[in-house]
Amino acid sequence: MATVVVTPTAVEDLDTLVRTLSLPRSTRDRAKSSLRPLARFPHLGAPLEGRWADFRFILGPWRWMLIVYVYDEGTDRVAVVTIQDARSAVAATAPGTTP
């Protein structure tokens, strides 16, 4: 099973979403639940394109929440690098965005 780590940037991103979108207190626990399958299935997420080509994403507890991660097969480690609002023009799934 892969080790799943959440980077400080991703934690900060989630905190910002919780604060700016007035998300419920359970958001962090819900996000953790969304990450659990990555330990067994690190290739579960859809691959991104362009400048995000080395990354994959899954949807968080809401369909608009992107959890962007990279999987290192050598270390069997999933690193969540950012958590974004997919509705934003600067989200990883938007054309022309950069990591």
Buried (B, 14 or more C-beta within 10 A) or exposed (E): EBEBEBBEEBBEBBEEBBEEEEBEEEBBEBBEEBBEEBBEEBEBBEEBEEEBEEBBBBBBBBEBBBBBBBBEEEEEBBBBBBBBBBEEEEBBBBEEBEB
